[in-house]
Amino acid sequence: MADFLIDGPKAAARTLVLAHGAGGPMDSPFMQTIAQGVAVAGIKVVRFEFPYMRRRRETGKGGAPDPQPALIQSWRDTIARLGGGDRLVIGGKSMGGRIASMVADEAGVRGLVCLGYPFHPPGNPAKTRTAHLETMRTRALILQGTRDTFGKPDEVAKYKLSRAIRIEWMEDGDHSFKPRVSSGRTEGDNLRVAIGLVAGFVASL
């Protein structure tokens, strides 16, 4: 598979770069839906994979994500290959978005989009991953399901997050925004809302 998956117009005024989560590749159904949906709004969307995910494709075997320094360097390299941070909005699903948030300020990107931020490991709310978010300068949009075990509304409300960060909640959504059948909503409903929010945010930068 190519290093990048690209949707949307090549000469778009704005480019959104997305990385996958810990378990799913860049062409997972979730990533496909978000990328293609945002691209319809005239935004160029570029997807890439971390080294460990590329190794999984090559070997057909599993394997844990790369160490954090390698993930961070992968984001730095990708930003450089795409022309520098001032041209880009970066982000991704869960871990991909979290690592993007760790390089956003230093890379001088135009904005950050996190699709289900892992504020803490499931079942361990005391182990927060928010220290760098307290001083973030980059304008950021975090989309979070109200049932997300990585960070629910009552937990997130207690965090001291930068004023540059905006959080929008996906009704009854889990970590991938999927609601329960009993909610009367569908996964498609929440994904359409998410796509609209992301496209509007990127266009506003």
N, C-alpha and C positions, 0 to 999 in steps of 0.2 A: 504494500500500500504506500501511496505517496506520503511524503513528510507532512504535508498540509492537506486538509480538506477545505475547499473554499466555496462559499455560497454567496450569491448576490453580485451586483455589478463590480467589475474589476476597477473601474474608475470612480467608485463611490467616494463621497466627501468624507465619510467616516468608516473606520474599520474596527470591528470588535474581534478580539482574539480570545478563544475559549480553550481551557484545558479540562480534561475529564476528571471524574472522581477516582477514588482509590480502587474500586472494583470493576468499573466499566470502561470500555475503550471510547475513543473519540467518535465512533460511529454507532454508539448505543442508541436505542430508540429515543431516549430522553434527549441526548445531545443532538440527534438528527432533527427532532421536532423543534427544539429551541432555535438551532442554527438556521434552519430553512424558514422558519416562521419570521425571525427577525430580518432575514435577508429580503423577504417580500417588501419590507418597508424601505428598501433602497440602501440598506447598510451592507457593506462587505463583511462577511463573517468567516474568520479563519480558525480552523481547529487543528490542534497538534497533540502528540502523545509524549509522555515522559519516557525515558529510556527503558524502564522496567516493563512498560506496556508493549513497547516495540519488541522486546525480548520474548515476551509471551507469544506474540504473533509468530515470531521466527521459530520458536521451539515447540509451540503447542502446549507448553507447560505453564503452570501457575508460578507464583513468586510474589513476595512482598514488595510493596512500593520501595523505591530508592530512598536512601537516607535523605533527610531534609536538605542538607547542603547541595546535594545533587539535583534535587527538585528545584531549588531556588536558582541554581546555575542554568538549568534547562529553560526556565522562564527568561532569565537574562539573555541567553543565547537566542531564543526565539524573538524577543523584542528587538535585538540588534539585527537579526536577519530580515525583519519586516520594516526596517528603516528608522527605528528609534521610538522612544516612548511618547514624544509629543504628537505623534501621528495616530496613536492607538488608545483604545479603551480595552482593558484586559479583564479577565475573570475566569469563571468556570464553575463546574459542579463540585460542591463539597470541598474535597482536598485541593482540587485544581484552583478553586477560587480562593481558598485560604492561602496557598502559596503565592498566588498573584497578589494578595493583599500585603504580603511581606516584602514585595519588591516594588510596589506601586509608587511610593514616594520617591525612592532612590532613582527610579527609572524616569520620573517626570511624566507619567502617562496622563492622558486627558481624563480618565475616569476608571472606575472599578465596578464590576458586576459580579456578585456572588450568588450562586443559585443553590441555596441550602447551605448556610455556613455552619461548620462544625464547632460551635461555641465551646463544647466540652464533649468528652466521650460519653456514649449512652450509659446511663446508670452511674455516672461519676461527675455530677454537676460541680463539685468542688475543684476539679482540674480544668480550669478555664483556659481558653486560647484567645484571650482578648487584650493582652497588655499592649500590643502594638496598635490596636484599634483605638486606644484612648487618645493618641496623639496624631492620628492619621490626618494628612493635609489633602490628600486626593479625594475628590468627590466620589462617593460610593453609594451603590444601591445594593442592598441585601434583600433577597426574597426568601422567605422562611415559611414553612408550613406550620400551622398552629399546633399540630400534633408531633412536630419534629422532636425526636428523642435526643437530638444533638443541641437543642436549645428551644424551649417553649416560651411563650409570651411572658409569663410571670418571672421566668429566670432572666431573660434578656432585659427586661425592664429594670433590673437591678444593676446592670453593668454601666460603667462610666465610659460611654463611647463618644468619639469625636463628633462634633456638630456637623462634620462633613459627611457623615454616614446617615443615610435614609433607609429605614426598614419598612418593607411592605409584607403583609401577612397573607398567605394563601389559605383560604378558608378550609378547615378540617384536613389540610394537607399533611402528609408525612414528609420524610426527608427528600422525596422526589415529587412532592406536591400532590400525591395521590390521596384523594379523600375516601372515606368509608362509603359503602353503598347506602347506608342508612342516612347519610347527610343530604341525599337528594342531588348531590353534585357528581360530576364525572371527572376523571383525570384530564380529559380534554378541556373541560371548563377551566380548570386551574391553569393548564398550560397556555390556553389562549390569553388569560389574564396576565400570566407571566411574560409572554411574548410582547404583549402591548406595553407593559411597564418597562421592559428592557429597551424596546425600540424607542419609546418616548424619552427615556433617560439618555440614551446614546445621542439621539437627535438634539437634545437640549445642551450638549456640551460644546 
